[in-house]
């Protein structure tokens, strides 16, 4: 048979000793204090499709320049503005220095961008502009400043285009594809 009184005695002595130690240590000694720093750096930038893109990443199709439909005999001058479409959104820190560069396209020749007939090796020259009055051209891979406004989604790109039909083109679709590169 075990004697439970012996265990009770040890427990009582231990409790008394801990109580004495805690009461004496609580007011008897003040420990030195120290500090540590907490910091974060928030940098300016842009989010493409609501995330930070990898450098050089292709992010999708931003829209379309569409000159419409004309007769093969037309000599009209046509103008259009980039219409945002597709799945690309862009939001930037307000006031950030954002610029874009537009490449030569798939069919450029001697510094001139061109649309190519879908079935024949026939071309139609066009020019890009950054203003509504078509006075300031956008050269191939030329930096163009972009106003980020308040930094809201869907920052607008200042891209307009103009072409003059020669009146002697074969009927059909004429296309080109341009690469737009953003830097900030």
VOGU-3710 file (C-alpha; in Angstrom, 3 decimals, decimal comma):
1> xxxxxxxxxx> 0,000/0,000/0,000  1,285/3,409/-0,893  1,502/6,305/1,426  -0,125/9,288/-0,282  0,882/11,614/2,517  4,516/11,608/1,353  3,544/12,883/-2,176  1,287/15,524/-0,692  4,148/16,803/1,402  6,392/17,242/-1,623
11> xxxxxxxxxx> 3,676/19,053/-3,548  3,071/21,407/-0,666  6,776/22,190/-0,268  7,171/22,784/-4,007  4,199/25,148/-4,129  5,513/27,127/-1,173  9,001/27,406/-2,662  7,630/28,593/-6,079  5,412/31,159/-4,363  8,376/32,550/-2,432
21> xxxxxxxxxx> 10,563/32,642/-5,544  7,931/34,437/-7,615  7,085/36,997/-4,952  10,721/37,886/-4,360  11,680/37,947/-8,083  8,752/40,075/-9,241  9,748/43,239/-7,431  13,383/42,628/-6,682  14,950/43,042/-10,114  14,199/45,256/-13,152
31> xxxxxxxxxx> 15,345/43,823/-16,453  16,929/46,137/-19,089  14,752/47,048/-22,072  15,658/46,950/-25,729  14,012/48,023/-28,971  13,843/46,655/-32,463  12,835/48,281/-35,735  9,923/47,337/-37,965  10,013/48,649/-41,547  8,441/48,247/-44,984
41> xxxxxxxxxx> 9,311/49,801/-48,320  6,535/50,482/-50,799  7,821/51,243/-54,273  6,116/52,812/-57,244  5,031/50,467/-59,956  2,249/48,990/-62,008  0,136/45,895/-61,812  -0,812/44,099/-64,995  -3,878/41,899/-64,626  -3,803/42,692/-60,881
51> xxxxxxxxxx> -0,297/41,324/-60,264  3,320/42,359/-60,719  4,456/40,975/-64,090  7,792/39,309/-64,699  10,234/41,417/-66,685  9,711/40,823/-70,411  6,560/38,734/-69,883  3,852/38,667/-72,547  0,598/39,569/-70,794  -2,045/39,344/-73,504
61> xxxxxxxxxx> -3,789/41,378/-76,179  -4,688/44,945/-75,173  -6,974/45,929/-78,000  -7,362/46,733/-81,660  -6,817/49,478/-84,222  -9,529/49,057/-86,856  -9,670/51,274/-89,964  -12,996/49,787/-91,050  -14,135/48,714/-94,531  -13,476/50,626/-97,779
71> xxxxxxxxxx> -13,640/49,995/-101,496  -10,507/48,747/-103,260  -10,777/51,910/-105,387  -10,959/54,302/-102,432  -8,351/56,995/-101,903  -9,768/58,068/-98,558  -7,724/58,843/-95,468  -8,868/56,787/-92,487  -8,157/57,362/-88,812  -8,725/55,198/-85,766
81> xxxxxxxxxx> -7,987/55,072/-82,045  -6,831/52,075/-80,041  -9,932/50,414/-78,663  -9,193/48,588/-75,449  -10,423/45,035/-75,550  -9,269/41,732/-74,265  -8,163/40,626/-70,868  -5,360/43,058/-69,981  -5,837/45,534/-67,141  -3,220/48,023/-66,020
91> xxxxxxxxxx> -3,168/49,990/-62,786  -0,233/52,125/-61,669  0,880/54,189/-58,728  -0,476/57,729/-59,279  2,174/60,022/-60,742  4,581/57,252/-61,770  6,706/57,892/-64,861  5,190/55,311/-67,217  6,171/55,071/-70,861  5,388/52,792/-73,747
101> xxxxxxxxxx> 7,212/51,763/-76,896  5,495/50,340/-79,950  7,507/47,985/-82,122  7,786/47,948/-85,908  5,134/45,307/-86,464  5,466/42,230/-88,621  5,750/43,947/-92,017  7,681/47,198/-91,498  9,991/48,443/-94,230  12,413/51,383/-94,071
111> xxxxxxxxxx> 10,944/52,695/-90,801  7,336/52,494/-92,010  4,730/50,212/-90,445  2,591/48,309/-92,945  -0,497/46,145/-93,086  -0,129/43,011/-95,210  -2,801/41,510/-97,465  -3,835/38,111/-96,069  -3,392/36,272/-99,372  -0,885/38,269/-101,405
121> xxxxxxxxxx> 2,371/40,100/-100,792  0,643/43,509/-100,983  1,068/46,174/-98,314  -0,674/49,274/-97,012  1,407/51,801/-95,024  0,020/53,358/-91,840  1,348/55,652/-89,105  0,780/55,828/-85,385  0,225/59,075/-83,463  -0,022/60,018/-79,810
131> xxxxxxxxxx> -2,418/62,959/-80,165  -5,994/63,402/-81,399  -4,902/65,969/-83,995  -2,484/63,459/-85,611  0,412/65,894/-85,325  2,823/63,887/-83,134  3,862/60,550/-84,687  4,945/57,529/-82,679  8,133/56,229/-84,235  9,265/52,634/-84,074
141> xxxxxxxxxx> 10,413/51,823/-80,517  10,162/55,494/-79,518  9,363/56,168/-75,831  5,956/57,761/-75,333  4,898/59,099/-71,921  1,610/57,746/-70,582  -0,555/59,671/-68,128  -1,463/57,306/-65,290  -4,050/59,727/-63,896  -5,303/58,631/-60,511
151> xxxxxxxxxx> -3,797/55,171/-60,879  -7,148/53,493/-61,458  -7,480/50,299/-63,469  -7,325/50,462/-67,244  -4,793/53,216/-67,801  -5,403/54,477/-71,345  -2,722/54,353/-74,020  -2,417/57,388/-76,331  -2,332/55,471/-79,621  -4,080/56,609/-82,783
161> xxxxxxxxxx> -3,472/55,567/-86,376  -3,918/57,002/-89,855  -3,607/55,639/-93,368  -4,420/56,823/-96,872  -5,770/54,250/-99,294  -4,027/54,292/-102,715  -7,121/53,394/-104,784  -5,474/50,364/-106,374  -5,400/47,634/-103,721  -6,603/44,074/-104,190
171> xxxxxxxxxx> -9,703/43,358/-102,111  -9,154/41,405/-98,904  -8,090/41,744/-95,304  -4,901/43,619/-94,392  -3,385/43,054/-90,944  -0,365/43,661/-88,773  0,484/42,903/-85,161  2,377/45,324/-82,957  4,183/44,720/-79,683  3,701/47,338/-76,997
181> xxxx> 6,347/47,460/-74,255  5,756/49,304/-70,982  8,514/50,669/-68,772  8,355/52,314/-65,371
//
